[in-house]
């Protein structure tokens, strides 16, 4: 698998502190069936920041793990393809994002694609 077709670890939120920061101090955007919670963080001058993402699909809405995993894979794939258009790796401002699915049915790939493009377009306009 070529490096272009992976979702590298530098683009994932793995720190519990970052997740708590997102939940406590985030702003949000909405495009059905997703809510995007985001937080901009200023870094020291020497760093080039990559946008980082976490994905949440509620167990309350999707009881079966294979359904939740399917949805997360679809969201991750759409994001992997389009994030560079809207959120380039430059400057010293890092954006932390949490995508939360709110729909009650498994969304089609095309619906997720439209929603994620809209959310990232809105977020790009807000980027300081």
CNS distance restraints for C-alpha pairs under 8 A (distance, minus, plus):
assign (resid   1 and name CA) (resid   5 and name CA) 6.61 0.50 0.50
assign (resid   1 and name CA) (resid   6 and name CA) 7.67 0.50 0.50
assign (resid   2 and name CA) (resid   6 and name CA) 7.31 0.50 0.50
assign (resid   6 and name CA) (resid  80 and name CA) 7.69 0.50 0.50
assign (resid   7 and name CA) (resid  11 and name CA) 6.97 0.50 0.50
assign (resid   7 and name CA) (resid  76 and name CA) 7.66 0.50 0.50
assign (resid   7 and name CA) (resid  80 and name CA) 6.21 0.50 0.50
assign (resid   8 and name CA) (resid  12 and name CA) 7.24 0.50 0.50
assign (resid  10 and name CA) (resid  50 and name CA) 7.02 0.50 0.50
assign (resid  10 and name CA) (resid  52 and name CA) 7.10 0.50 0.50
assign (resid  11 and name CA) (resid  50 and name CA) 6.42 0.50 0.50
assign (resid  11 and name CA) (resid  51 and name CA) 6.09 0.50 0.50
assign (resid  11 and name CA) (resid  52 and name CA) 4.42 0.50 0.50
assign (resid  11 and name CA) (resid  53 and name CA) 6.14 0.50 0.50
assign (resid  12 and name CA) (resid  52 and name CA) 4.99 0.50 0.50
assign (resid  12 and name CA) (resid  53 and name CA) 5.00 0.50 0.50
assign (resid  12 and name CA) (resid  54 and name CA) 6.15 0.50 0.50
assign (resid  13 and name CA) (resid  18 and name CA) 7.03 0.50 0.50
assign (resid  13 and name CA) (resid  19 and name CA) 7.30 0.50 0.50
assign (resid  13 and name CA) (resid  52 and name CA) 5.53 0.50 0.50
assign (resid  13 and name CA) (resid  53 and name CA) 5.51 0.50 0.50
assign (resid  13 and name CA) (resid  54 and name CA) 5.50 0.50 0.50
assign (resid  13 and name CA) (resid  96 and name CA) 7.60 0.50 0.50
assign (resid  14 and name CA) (resid  18 and name CA) 7.73 0.50 0.50
assign (resid  14 and name CA) (resid  19 and name CA) 8.00 0.50 0.50
assign (resid  15 and name CA) (resid  19 and name CA) 6.53 0.50 0.50
assign (resid  16 and name CA) (resid  20 and name CA) 6.15 0.50 0.50
assign (resid  17 and name CA) (resid  21 and name CA) 6.09 0.50 0.50
assign (resid  18 and name CA) (resid  22 and name CA) 6.18 0.50 0.50
assign (resid  18 and name CA) (resid  96 and name CA) 7.67 0.50 0.50
assign (resid  19 and name CA) (resid  23 and name CA) 6.30 0.50 0.50
assign (resid  20 and name CA) (resid  24 and name CA) 6.04 0.50 0.50
assign (resid  21 and name CA) (resid  25 and name CA) 5.69 0.50 0.50
assign (resid  21 and name CA) (resid  26 and name CA) 7.25 0.50 0.50
assign (resid  22 and name CA) (resid  26 and name CA) 4.96 0.50 0.50
assign (resid  22 and name CA) (resid  37 and name CA) 6.90 0.50 0.50
assign (resid  22 and name CA) (resid  38 and name CA) 6.51 0.50 0.50
assign (resid  22 and name CA) (resid  39 and name CA) 6.18 0.50 0.50
assign (resid  22 and name CA) (resid  96 and name CA) 7.09 0.50 0.50
assign (resid  22 and name CA) (resid  97 and name CA) 7.35 0.50 0.50
assign (resid  22 and name CA) (resid  98 and name CA) 7.32 0.50 0.50
assign (resid  23 and name CA) (resid  37 and name CA) 7.82 0.50 0.50
assign (resid  25 and name CA) (resid  39 and name CA) 7.10 0.50 0.50
assign (resid  26 and name CA) (resid  37 and name CA) 5.79 0.50 0.50
assign (resid  26 and name CA) (resid  38 and name CA) 5.29 0.50 0.50
assign (resid  26 and name CA) (resid  39 and name CA) 5.08 0.50 0.50
assign (resid  27 and name CA) (resid  37 and name CA) 5.58 0.50 0.50
assign (resid  27 and name CA) (resid  38 and name CA) 5.54 0.50 0.50
assign (resid  27 and name CA) (resid  39 and name CA) 6.56 0.50 0.50
assign (resid  28 and name CA) (resid  35 and name CA) 6.76 0.50 0.50
assign (resid  28 and name CA) (resid  36 and name CA) 5.40 0.50 0.50
assign (resid  28 and name CA) (resid  37 and name CA) 4.26 0.50 0.50
assign (resid  28 and name CA) (resid  38 and name CA) 6.09 0.50 0.50
assign (resid  29 and name CA) (resid  35 and name CA) 5.81 0.50 0.50
assign (resid  29 and name CA) (resid  36 and name CA) 5.10 0.50 0.50
assign (resid  29 and name CA) (resid  37 and name CA) 6.52 0.50 0.50
assign (resid  29 and name CA) (resid 119 and name CA) 6.69 0.50 0.50
assign (resid  29 and name CA) (resid 122 and name CA) 7.87 0.50 0.50
assign (resid  30 and name CA) (resid  34 and name CA) 6.13 0.50 0.50
assign (resid  30 and name CA) (resid  35 and name CA) 4.58 0.50 0.50
assign (resid  30 and name CA) (resid  36 and name CA) 6.23 0.50 0.50
assign (resid  30 and name CA) (resid 119 and name CA) 7.01 0.50 0.50
assign (resid  31 and name CA) (resid  35 and name CA) 6.38 0.50 0.50
assign (resid  31 and name CA) (resid 115 and name CA) 5.30 0.50 0.50
assign (resid  31 and name CA) (resid 116 and name CA) 7.67 0.50 0.50
assign (resid  31 and name CA) (resid 118 and name CA) 6.90 0.50 0.50
assign (resid  31 and name CA) (resid 119 and name CA) 6.41 0.50 0.50
assign (resid  32 and name CA) (resid 102 and name CA) 7.72 0.50 0.50
assign (resid  32 and name CA) (resid 103 and name CA) 7.50 0.50 0.50
assign (resid  32 and name CA) (resid 115 and name CA) 6.33 0.50 0.50
assign (resid  33 and name CA) (resid 101 and name CA) 5.87 0.50 0.50
assign (resid  33 and name CA) (resid 102 and name CA) 5.54 0.50 0.50
assign (resid  33 and name CA) (resid 103 and name CA) 5.09 0.50 0.50
assign (resid  33 and name CA) (resid 107 and name CA) 7.61 0.50 0.50
assign (resid  33 and name CA) (resid 111 and name CA) 7.98 0.50 0.50
assign (resid  33 and name CA) (resid 112 and name CA) 7.38 0.50 0.50
assign (resid  33 and name CA) (resid 115 and name CA) 7.08 0.50 0.50
assign (resid  34 and name CA) (resid  99 and name CA) 6.43 0.50 0.50
assign (resid  34 and name CA) (resid 100 and name CA) 5.60 0.50 0.50
assign (resid  34 and name CA) (resid 101 and name CA) 4.69 0.50 0.50
assign (resid  34 and name CA) (resid 102 and name CA) 5.87 0.50 0.50
assign (resid  34 and name CA) (resid 103 and name CA) 7.54 0.50 0.50
assign (resid  34 and name CA) (resid 112 and name CA) 7.97 0.50 0.50
assign (resid  34 and name CA) (resid 115 and name CA) 6.85 0.50 0.50
assign (resid  34 and name CA) (resid 116 and name CA) 7.80 0.50 0.50
assign (resid  35 and name CA) (resid  99 and name CA) 5.76 0.50 0.50
assign (resid  35 and name CA) (resid 100 and name CA) 5.20 0.50 0.50
assign (resid  35 and name CA) (resid 101 and name CA) 6.52 0.50 0.50
assign (resid  35 and name CA) (resid 102 and name CA) 7.17 0.50 0.50
assign (resid  36 and name CA) (resid  97 and name CA) 6.60 0.50 0.50
assign (resid  36 and name CA) (resid  98 and name CA) 5.68 0.50 0.50
assign (resid  36 and name CA) (resid  99 and name CA) 4.68 0.50 0.50
assign (resid  36 and name CA) (resid 100 and name CA) 6.47 0.50 0.50
assign (resid  36 and name CA) (resid 119 and name CA) 7.02 0.50 0.50
assign (resid  37 and name CA) (resid  97 and name CA) 5.59 0.50 0.50
assign (resid  37 and name CA) (resid  98 and name CA) 5.04 0.50 0.50
assign (resid  37 and name CA) (resid  99 and name CA) 6.48 0.50 0.50
assign (resid  37 and name CA) (resid 100 and name CA) 7.97 0.50 0.50
assign (resid  38 and name CA) (resid  95 and name CA) 6.68 0.50 0.50
assign (resid  38 and name CA) (resid  96 and name CA) 5.47 0.50 0.50
assign (resid  38 and name CA) (resid  97 and name CA) 4.42 0.50 0.50
assign (resid  38 and name CA) (resid  98 and name CA) 6.41 0.50 0.50
assign (resid  39 and name CA) (resid  95 and name CA) 5.65 0.50 0.50
assign (resid  39 and name CA) (resid  96 and name CA) 5.24 0.50 0.50
assign (resid  39 and name CA) (resid  97 and name CA) 6.69 0.50 0.50
assign (resid  40 and name CA) (resid  93 and name CA) 6.46 0.50 0.50
assign (resid  40 and name CA) (resid  94 and name CA) 5.66 0.50 0.50
assign (resid  40 and name CA) (resid  95 and name CA) 4.50 0.50 0.50
assign (resid  40 and name CA) (resid  96 and name CA) 6.44 0.50 0.50
assign (resid  40 and name CA) (resid 127 and name CA) 7.75 0.50 0.50
assign (resid  41 and name CA) (resid  93 and name CA) 5.59 0.50 0.50
assign (resid  41 and name CA) (resid  94 and name CA) 5.04 0.50 0.50
assign (resid  41 and name CA) (resid  95 and name CA) 6.17 0.50 0.50
assign (resid  41 and name CA) (resid  96 and name CA) 7.69 0.50 0.50
assign (resid  42 and name CA) (resid  92 and name CA) 6.07 0.50 0.50
assign (resid  42 and name CA) (resid  93 and name CA) 4.67 0.50 0.50
assign (resid  42 and name CA) (resid  94 and name CA) 6.34 0.50 0.50
assign (resid  43 and name CA) (resid  47 and name CA) 6.54 0.50 0.50
assign (resid  43 and name CA) (resid  49 and name CA) 7.63 0.50 0.50
assign (resid  43 and name CA) (resid  92 and name CA) 5.13 0.50 0.50
assign (resid  43 and name CA) (resid  93 and name CA) 5.91 0.50 0.50
assign (resid  43 and name CA) (resid  94 and name CA) 6.99 0.50 0.50
assign (resid  44 and name CA) (resid  92 and name CA) 6.57 0.50 0.50
assign (resid  45 and name CA) (resid  92 and name CA) 5.97 0.50 0.50
assign (resid  46 and name CA) (resid  92 and name CA) 7.70 0.50 0.50
assign (resid  47 and name CA) (resid  91 and name CA) 7.80 0.50 0.50
assign (resid  47 and name CA) (resid  92 and name CA) 5.97 0.50 0.50
assign (resid  48 and name CA) (resid  89 and name CA) 6.55 0.50 0.50
assign (resid  48 and name CA) (resid  90 and name CA) 5.56 0.50 0.50
assign (resid  48 and name CA) (resid  91 and name CA) 5.81 0.50 0.50
assign (resid  48 and name CA) (resid  92 and name CA) 5.62 0.50 0.50
assign (resid  49 and name CA) (resid  89 and name CA) 5.78 0.50 0.50
assign (resid  49 and name CA) (resid  90 and name CA) 6.17 0.50 0.50
assign (resid  49 and name CA) (resid  91 and name CA) 6.65 0.50 0.50
assign (resid  49 and name CA) (resid  92 and name CA) 5.76 0.50 0.50
assign (resid  49 and name CA) (resid  93 and name CA) 6.15 0.50 0.50
assign (resid  49 and name CA) (resid  94 and name CA) 4.95 0.50 0.50
assign (resid  49 and name CA) (resid  95 and name CA) 7.99 0.50 0.50
assign (resid  50 and name CA) (resid  88 and name CA) 7.68 0.50 0.50
assign (resid  50 and name CA) (resid  89 and name CA) 5.07 0.50 0.50
assign (resid  50 and name CA) (resid  90 and name CA) 7.57 0.50 0.50
assign (resid  50 and name CA) (resid  94 and name CA) 6.17 0.50 0.50
assign (resid  50 and name CA) (resid  95 and name CA) 7.48 0.50 0.50
assign (resid  51 and name CA) (resid  87 and name CA) 6.96 0.50 0.50
assign (resid  51 and name CA) (resid  89 and name CA) 7.17 0.50 0.50
assign (resid  51 and name CA) (resid  94 and name CA) 5.74 0.50 0.50
assign (resid  51 and name CA) (resid  95 and name CA) 4.90 0.50 0.50
assign (resid  51 and name CA) (resid  96 and name CA) 6.02 0.50 0.50
assign (resid  51 and name CA) (resid  97 and name CA) 7.59 0.50 0.50
assign (resid  52 and name CA) (resid  94 and name CA) 7.88 0.50 0.50
assign (resid  52 and name CA) (resid  95 and name CA) 6.44 0.50 0.50
assign (resid  52 and name CA) (resid  96 and name CA) 5.00 0.50 0.50
assign (resid  52 and name CA) (resid  97 and name CA) 6.09 0.50 0.50
assign (resid  53 and name CA) (resid  96 and name CA) 6.12 0.50 0.50
assign (resid  53 and name CA) (resid  97 and name CA) 4.75 0.50 0.50
assign (resid  53 and name CA) (resid  98 and name CA) 5.74 0.50 0.50
assign (resid  53 and name CA) (resid  99 and name CA) 7.48 0.50 0.50
assign (resid  54 and name CA) (resid  97 and name CA) 6.27 0.50 0.50
assign (resid  54 and name CA) (resid  98 and name CA) 4.75 0.50 0.50
assign (resid  54 and name CA) (resid  99 and name CA) 6.38 0.50 0.50
assign (resid  55 and name CA) (resid  72 and name CA) 6.58 0.50 0.50
assign (resid  55 and name CA) (resid  75 and name CA) 7.81 0.50 0.50
assign (resid  55 and name CA) (resid  76 and name CA) 7.92 0.50 0.50
assign (resid  55 and name CA) (resid  98 and name CA) 5.66 0.50 0.50
assign (resid  55 and name CA) (resid  99 and name CA) 4.87 0.50 0.50
assign (resid  55 and name CA) (resid 100 and name CA) 6.11 0.50 0.50
assign (resid  56 and name CA) (resid  72 and name CA) 7.56 0.50 0.50
assign (resid  56 and name CA) (resid  98 and name CA) 7.21 0.50 0.50
assign (resid  56 and name CA) (resid  99 and name CA) 6.10 0.50 0.50
assign (resid  56 and name CA) (resid 100 and name CA) 4.76 0.50 0.50
assign (resid  56 and name CA) (resid 101 and name CA) 6.54 0.50 0.50
assign (resid  57 and name CA) (resid  61 and name CA) 7.94 0.50 0.50
assign (resid  57 and name CA) (resid  62 and name CA) 7.59 0.50 0.50
assign (resid  57 and name CA) (resid  68 and name CA) 5.94 0.50 0.50
assign (resid  57 and name CA) (resid  71 and name CA) 7.49 0.50 0.50
assign (resid  57 and name CA) (resid  72 and name CA) 7.11 0.50 0.50
assign (resid  57 and name CA) (resid 100 and name CA) 6.01 0.50 0.50
assign (resid  57 and name CA) (resid 101 and name CA) 5.37 0.50 0.50
assign (resid  57 and name CA) (resid 102 and name CA) 7.81 0.50 0.50
assign (resid  58 and name CA) (resid  62 and name CA) 6.41 0.50 0.50
assign (resid  58 and name CA) (resid  68 and name CA) 7.78 0.50 0.50
assign (resid  58 and name CA) (resid 100 and name CA) 7.93 0.50 0.50
assign (resid  58 and name CA) (resid 101 and name CA) 7.28 0.50 0.50
assign (resid  58 and name CA) (resid 102 and name CA) 7.96 0.50 0.50
assign (resid  59 and name CA) (resid  63 and name CA) 5.32 0.50 0.50
assign (resid  59 and name CA) (resid  64 and name CA) 7.74 0.50 0.50
assign (resid  59 and name CA) (resid  65 and name CA) 7.99 0.50 0.50
assign (resid  59 and name CA) (resid  68 and name CA) 7.53 0.50 0.50
assign (resid  61 and name CA) (resid 104 and name CA) 6.03 0.50 0.50
assign (resid  62 and name CA) (resid  67 and name CA) 6.47 0.50 0.50
assign (resid  62 and name CA) (resid  68 and name CA) 6.21 0.50 0.50
assign (resid  62 and name CA) (resid 104 and name CA) 7.68 0.50 0.50
assign (resid  63 and name CA) (resid  67 and name CA) 7.78 0.50 0.50
assign (resid  63 and name CA) (resid  68 and name CA) 7.95 0.50 0.50
assign (resid  64 and name CA) (resid  68 and name CA) 6.70 0.50 0.50
assign (resid  65 and name CA) (resid  69 and name CA) 6.05 0.50 0.50
assign (resid  66 and name CA) (resid  70 and name CA) 6.04 0.50 0.50
assign (resid  67 and name CA) (resid  71 and name CA) 6.34 0.50 0.50
assign (resid  67 and name CA) (resid 106 and name CA) 7.44 0.50 0.50
assign (resid  68 and name CA) (resid  72 and name CA) 6.21 0.50 0.50
assign (resid  69 and name CA) (resid  73 and name CA) 6.05 0.50 0.50
assign (resid  70 and name CA) (resid  74 and name CA) 6.27 0.50 0.50
assign (resid  71 and name CA) (resid  75 and name CA) 6.23 0.50 0.50
assign (resid  71 and name CA) (resid 106 and name CA) 6.82 0.50 0.50
assign (resid  71 and name CA) (resid 107 and name CA) 7.39 0.50 0.50
assign (resid  72 and name CA) (resid  76 and name CA) 6.01 0.50 0.50
assign (resid  73 and name CA) (resid  77 and name CA) 6.08 0.50 0.50
assign (resid  74 and name CA) (resid  78 and name CA) 6.30 0.50 0.50
assign (resid  74 and name CA) (resid 109 and name CA) 6.37 0.50 0.50
assign (resid  74 and name CA) (resid 112 and name CA) 7.64 0.50 0.50
assign (resid  75 and name CA) (resid  79 and name CA) 6.14 0.50 0.50
assign (resid  75 and name CA) (resid 112 and name CA) 6.64 0.50 0.50
assign (resid  75 and name CA) (resid 113 and name CA) 7.99 0.50 0.50
assign (resid  76 and name CA) (resid  80 and name CA) 5.94 0.50 0.50
assign (resid  77 and name CA) (resid  81 and name CA) 6.32 0.50 0.50
assign (resid  78 and name CA) (resid  82 and name CA) 6.39 0.50 0.50
assign (resid  78 and name CA) (resid 112 and name CA) 7.37 0.50 0.50
assign (resid  78 and name CA) (resid 113 and name CA) 5.85 0.50 0.50
assign (resid  78 and name CA) (resid 116 and name CA) 7.34 0.50 0.50
assign (resid  79 and name CA) (resid  83 and name CA) 5.52 0.50 0.50
assign (resid  79 and name CA) (resid 116 and name CA) 6.99 0.50 0.50
assign (resid  82 and name CA) (resid  86 and name CA) 7.37 0.50 0.50
assign (resid  82 and name CA) (resid 117 and name CA) 7.33 0.50 0.50
assign (resid  83 and name CA) (resid  87 and name CA) 5.73 0.50 0.50
assign (resid  83 and name CA) (resid  88 and name CA) 7.55 0.50 0.50
assign (resid  83 and name CA) (resid 120 and name CA) 7.38 0.50 0.50
assign (resid  84 and name CA) (resid  88 and name CA) 5.17 0.50 0.50
assign (resid  84 and name CA) (resid  89 and name CA) 7.83 0.50 0.50
assign (resid  86 and name CA) (resid 120 and name CA) 6.09 0.50 0.50
assign (resid  86 and name CA) (resid 121 and name CA) 6.25 0.50 0.50
assign (resid  86 and name CA) (resid 124 and name CA) 5.62 0.50 0.50
assign (resid  87 and name CA) (resid 120 and name CA) 7.67 0.50 0.50
assign (resid  87 and name CA) (resid 124 and name CA) 6.36 0.50 0.50
assign (resid  93 and name CA) (resid 128 and name CA) 7.63 0.50 0.50
assign (resid 103 and name CA) (resid 107 and name CA) 7.56 0.50 0.50
assign (resid 107 and name CA) (resid 111 and name CA) 6.33 0.50 0.50
assign (resid 107 and name CA) (resid 112 and name CA) 6.63 0.50 0.50
assign (resid 108 and name CA) (resid 112 and name CA) 6.49 0.50 0.50
assign (resid 109 and name CA) (resid 113 and name CA) 6.09 0.50 0.50
assign (resid 110 and name CA) (resid 114 and name CA) 6.29 0.50 0.50
assign (resid 111 and name CA) (resid 115 and name CA) 6.25 0.50 0.50
assign (resid 112 and name CA) (resid 116 and name CA) 5.97 0.50 0.50
assign (resid 113 and name CA) (resid 117 and name CA) 6.13 0.50 0.50
assign (resid 114 and name CA) (resid 118 and name CA) 6.23 0.50 0.50
assign (resid 115 and name CA) (resid 119 and name CA) 6.17 0.50 0.50
assign (resid 116 and name CA) (resid 120 and name CA) 6.03 0.50 0.50
assign (resid 117 and name CA) (resid 121 and name CA) 6.03 0.50 0.50
assign (resid 118 and name CA) (resid 122 and name CA) 6.26 0.50 0.50
assign (resid 119 and name CA) (resid 123 and name CA) 6.12 0.50 0.50
assign (resid 120 and name CA) (resid 124 and name CA) 5.97 0.50 0.50
assign (resid 121 and name CA) (resid 125 and name CA) 6.60 0.50 0.50
assign (resid 122 and name CA) (resid 126 and name CA) 6.71 0.50 0.50
assign (resid 123 and name CA) (resid 127 and name CA) 6.28 0.50 0.50
